[in-house]
């Protein structure tokens, strides 16, 4: 007996769209938090480190998979 069924193309598309919207929201919220702390307290917080690390990971994996497809 299987617990999970294989997702069809529409379910996969909806899941990826939901993840993309969630990623954009999280990134913008962390950037706003970092911007607020930087201008009011004159320091960078952990939210900036998380956003910067996420951006670097996104950039590196994007480059890796683009070259892998060639």
Secondary structure as UniProt FT lines:
FT   HELIX           9..41
FT   HELIX           46..68
//
